[in-house]
Amino acid sequence: MKIIIPMAGMGKRMRPHTLTVPKPLLKIAGKPIVQRLVKDITGICKEEIEEIAFIIGDFGKETEEQLLKIASDIGSKGRIYYQKEALGTAHAILCAKESLEGEVIVAFADTLFKANFTLDRTSDSTIWVHQVSDPSNFGVVKINKNKNITDFIEKPQSFISDLAIIGVYYFKNGNYLKKELQFLIDNNINKGGEFQLTDALENMKNRNCIFSIGQVDEWLDCGNKDATLFTNRRILDLHYNNNFIHDSVQIIDSVIIKPCYLNKNVIIKGSIIGPHVSVENDTKIENSIVTNSIVQSHTKLNCVNIDNSMIGNYVDFKLKYNEVSIGDYTTFI
């Protein structure tokens, strides 16, 4: 089994945080989004992952080394591919054409999920879906009585189905997928200059490829600040219900309200932290109240009262706001 992870997008909806860190490497409760995604997938595969292919932009050597380590940490080979132009999801996946062989899972790197099933490897393909209240914002699928997909519909304006595609796909034959993706490129089948995976899926369905659904219990999006904070909240609830506090953390005259995640060398002084707060390493918080927020590493907060906020790395923040989103290397004094 191979995992293909397209992640070359610029993450504009997550700025300013993605100006210095690619969105899939933003940390939620101590781990990058993409690392959590890999763990979610391996949990339902229940088998060895031979290779993880990351499709990136010009993210730099340090980022590439982080991604290769994520693969090696689960005993897999990591490979780096590049998408030099933003030409759509089908084009992005095809950038990893050398890895599109045998069984593959394609997973877009801004989504996490909670599922309690084992991958059905008897079907030609499985597409992960989740029931949503407003299908008009998503690509959705229609299914028949056998729970096989009959139609793909992009952002329906009238109700057709409430099963939204979450961005994780299993293909039994990676070469077949590669052929269909290449067909789109060769025949210039695009929408607004972008080649879309859904067009390849539609072609495969019309050629009698059977698509089944894998329904997840919970879909955790990381597409913007508020969605990422909600995901942080759910991960803390699910995995750190009794708090995670590294042995090196110093808590002085402070209250920690669970669940929270405090990484190594964090100093909390005269403050109330939590619930649902993640604080990365070497950060110092004094005389503050912080709730429902993510604070990255090497940051200093003093006399702040914040909620529903994201604070980047190497920030020095001493003003009082109710809700903020501050990128790396910023000073507010």
Secondary structure, 3 states (H helix, E strand, C coil): CEEEEECCCCCHHHCCHHHCCCHHHCEECCEEHHHHHHHHHHHHHCCCCCEEEEEECCCCHHHHHHHHHHHHHCCCEEEEEECCCCCCHHHHHHCCHHHCCCCEEEECCCEEEECCCCCCCCCCEEEEEEECCCHHHCEEEEECCCCEEEEEEECCCCCCCCEEEEEEEEECCHHHHHHHHHHHHHCCCCECCECCHHHHHHHHHHCCCCEEEEECCEEEECCCHHHHHHHHHHHHHHHCCCCEECCCCEEECCEECCCEEECCCCEEECCEECCCEEECCCCEEECCEEEEEEECCCCEEECCEEEEEEECCCCEECCCCCCCEECCCCEEC
